[in-house]
Amino acid sequence: MLGGTEFVGRTVTEAALARGWQVTVFHRGHHAPPQGATALRGDRTAPGGLTALEHGTWDAVVDTWSGAPSTVGDTARLLAGRVRTYAYVSSRSVHPFPAPAGLAEDGPLVEASPDDGGDTDYARAKRGGELAALAAFGDHALLARAGLILGPYENIGRLPWWLTRIARGGPVLAPGPRDLPLQYIDARDLAAWLLAAAERGLGGPYNLVSPPGHTTMGELLDTCVRVTGSSAELRWTAPDRILAADIAPWTDLPIWLPPGELHDTLHAADVSKALTAGLRCRPIADTVTATWAWLRTLDGQAPQRADRPRMGLDPQREAEVLRGAA
Ligand SMILES: NC(=O)c1ccc[n+]([C@@H]2O[C@H](COP(=O)([O-])OP(=O)(O)OC[C@H]3O[C@@H](n4cnc5c(N)ncnc54)[C@H](OP(=O)(O)O)[C@@H]3O)[C@@H](O)[C@H]2O)c1
């Protein structure tokens, strides 16, 4: 596991350990590794930083890198011949924006280079990472193109923000329509699929999110109310009113995107290939319950990645908009 101490990597590491696998995590040491994993230290961006990986063999490696593609290439080349499968946690962002509803893995891809060593935008970084994994591992590169990822350990602040907001109670600006279909993956389902796929020796790209409409905005927020035991009152508000109030979908109101091309891009992927290859998605109630249980162990201090924007709507702004909408 390259990384393995934060959100997605940590979930994958714990899932592998739970299967009884021997797991090595390679990281800088900024976060504690899951108990039971063997830790190797090194900095992927520093000269000589991969020394700890120069010896050893593994059945599979999982890489979540989202920076420069050349960093993926460096580890992939170093490990080639000593590892069977290189599983790269990629993203559906590898498709140019906007992606039409129903887009499958064979849709158009952004132009990117596996050798790009600089600061590049997220879409090119992920596509470049895919190309770097493919260059070293060919058919044994497994490209898991995730969409929105939720679940315990989330350090982006999407579901944690909704849970914290709803737990605070009072009138909540609930972005409609209530029956808006959502598509996401619980990191634990991503981990289970990825490990099983690596074990089977699968390769190539897979969209790794739930079927579209696995839940709805209404079911998600109702579940947050129920699980937190809050007296919050959801005030369903039409998309046009939210947009007219200059509230940013996705960041001010995490997870939510108004119907249209943004929503099609992020909540309407074709996932039949992964479903045929065994993907199972737990119900939203499980994701919300487990994420809330985890948050409650943290005294309200949810982790936040420094390299991603803070999520959530300012409470004063929310109150103003609700007053206007009342
Ligand atoms: N969130 C979403 O909705 C979403 C959607 C689609 C795809 N994705 C993908 O999901 C993945 C998220 O992965 P993640 O949560 O595991 O986070 P990550 O940022 O990929 O991994 C962080 C890990 O990398 C280690 N690390 C960081 N810099 C390092 C360096 N220079 N050298 C060695 N190790 C280093 C950290 O270890 P220490 O700090 O312990 O040293 C930590 O274990 C990404 O691939 C992202 O593109 C996310």
The ligand as an ORCA input file, in Angstrom:
! r2SCAN-3c Opt
* xyz 0 1
  N     -12.480     11.843     -2.212
  C     -13.104     11.557     -3.332
  O     -14.323     11.784     -3.451
  C     -12.342     10.947     -4.491
  C     -12.981     10.773     -5.714
  C     -12.316     10.101     -6.747
  C     -11.032      9.645     -6.541
  N     -10.404      9.868     -5.346
  C      -9.073      9.323     -5.139
  O      -9.044      8.677     -3.878
  C      -7.699      8.680     -3.408
  C      -7.616      9.221     -1.996
  O      -6.581      8.538     -1.388
  P      -6.197      8.687      0.148
  O      -7.375      9.145      0.911
  O      -5.547      7.417      0.560
  O      -5.167      9.901      0.155
  P      -3.728     10.100     -0.558
  O      -3.429     11.558     -0.537
  O      -3.678      9.406     -1.840
  O      -2.753      9.364      0.422
  C      -2.262      9.898      1.554
  C      -1.219      8.884      1.990
  O      -0.034      9.065      1.237
  C       1.070      9.192      2.103
  N       1.962     10.192      1.523
  C       1.643     11.483      1.238
  N       2.698     12.095      0.670
  C       3.685     11.164      0.598
  C       4.997     11.194      0.092
  N       5.537     12.303     -0.432
  N       5.730     10.055      0.152
  C       5.205      8.922      0.699
  N       3.958      8.837      1.176
  C       3.209      9.945      1.130
  C       0.490      9.625      3.432
  O       1.301      9.065      4.448
  P       1.796      9.831      5.776
  O       1.069     11.144      5.809
  O       1.404      8.902      6.883
  O       3.261      9.963      5.622
  C      -0.895      8.979      3.427
  O      -0.815      7.643      3.879
  C      -6.902      9.494     -4.391
  O      -6.366      8.622     -5.343
  C      -7.969     10.355     -5.053
  O      -7.550     10.803     -6.302
  C     -11.031     10.522     -4.329
*
